[in-house]
Amino acid sequence: MTMEKKFAIGDSVELKSGGPTMTVTKHIGTVPFSGPSQYTGTVECSWFFDHELKKANFPQDSLELENLD
């Protein structure tokens, strides 16, 4: 089952539970034996902590667009 992508590459997001602002860098998909890959609802995000680049995968439902208020 392919899920709908909630975020675009380059979107600034935050975990709903709080944390740093991160950038969506990749949509994670499964690679079947034949046919196109299918989106799993997981995104790779990157952010900086103490001048060091960090990356991790998150379920898209655990994220929200950065609140600019």
N, C-alpha and C positions, 0 to 999 in steps of 0.2 A: 504494500500500500504506500503510495507516494503522498506525503503531506504537503500542505501549502506553506510556502516560505513567508514568514512574517517580517523578516528583515532583509535589507539589501546589503551587499558587500559595501563596507564603508560607513554603515550606520553606527552612531554612538549609542551604546546601550549600557544598562546597569542591571545587576541582579535585583529582582524584586525584593530580596531580603536585605539589600544594601551592599556597599562595596565600591570599588573604584569604577570610574567611567572606562569602558572598554570599546574597542572597535571590532566590528564583525569583519573577519578576514576570509572566511571560507564557509560554504555550506557542505556538510558531511553527508555523503551518500554511500549506499551499498553497491557493490559491483557484482551483478549477477553473472552466471556463466554465459548468458547470451542476452543481448538487448541492452538498452541504456541503463545507466545507474539510476537508482531511486533515492530521493531525498528522505532522510531519516528523521527530520525535525531537530537535528543537532547542528549547532554552529560552532566554528572555532572563533575565539575572540583573542585579541592581544591588548596589552596595556603595559605601562611602565611602572616599576616599583623600585625606588632607590636607583634610578638611572639604568635599571636592568630590564630588558624586554621579557615579558612573561606571556605565555600562551596557554590556553586551556579550552576544552570543549564543554559546551553547556547545552542542555535541552532548551529549545527556543521558548518554551512555555515558562521557563524560570527567569526570563529576561523581559525588560521593558525599554522603550526608547528613553534616552537621557532626558531628564526633566530640566528644561532650560529656564525655569522660573526663578 
